[in-house]
Amino acid sequence: MSQKKILITGVYGLIGNILYSQLSKKPDEYDVYGLARRRVPSERLHEDRLFEIPNEKFHLVDITSFSDVQNALSGIDTVVHLAADSSGKSWESVLNNNIIGTYNIFEASRLAKVKRIIYASTIQVIFGYQSDEPYKSLFNNPNADLSPARIPSIAYDQPTRPLNFYASSKIWGEAMAHVYAQNYGMSFICLRIGSVLPDDKPLNRFSSSIWCSHRDIIQLLELCINAPEEIKFDVFFGLSDNRYMLADIQHTKEILGYCPQDHSEDFI
């Protein structure tokens, strides 16, 4: 197996930092680089779990700068694009980081002949289903008498229903990934990531229905990196093997060979 040159954007975020630390333990398989706009960990990344990226492997880049993004992509085989404003509180920030920044990553990757981009989407693209039962009770009523069998998991190919700017920007990113895959022959894997939490534990029943453990998200991302070349575009939900499941991960299991290791009910 030839060594793959990987660039992780948002490397000082929770998922990006965990992914870098794990991939860097396999130097025969991966030559890993990180990109972030500052060397300060996100609020979700505990200091005692922080993995410092070596200077020679780190690009200090604001993804809103196309030229700076281009410089970081030279020779890269695969981009794991995790950098984004997940708060969604400011339209200007979502526009700059999640839309303009994502375009810059995609277009610079095309020019650099990057083979594959793993695009971090979010399970929030289906949160609008909470207006319908039984999802309404799952979201809003922790004491509702719900059995897992009464909650049909939402499939990857059902219509999206965003509730905020952040989720809307991720749907736009998925659409742009399809444009680039269709027009330029690049490989794009869109991973709708569930709730990955700093303490690696779900908070309540609703949280448990969208929870993804640290080791399961790392397994998923590595499977995406090494997925067959013939996958040019696909969308997957990324959750652990939870008793309550808002989204269906059968497609993820079938196509990527995903075998989740963790279960939220072990903590709830």
PyMOL commands that set and color helices and strands:
alter all, ss='L'
color gray80, all
select helices_A, chain A and resi 14-23+47-49+55-57+66-72+91-111+123-131+135-140+148-150+165-184+205-209+214-225+250-256+264-266
alter helices_A, ss='H'
color red, helices_A
select strands_A, chain A and resi 4-9+30-36+58-60+78-81+116-122+187-193+233-238
alter strands_A, ss='S'
color yellow, strands_A
deselect
rebuild
show_as cartoon
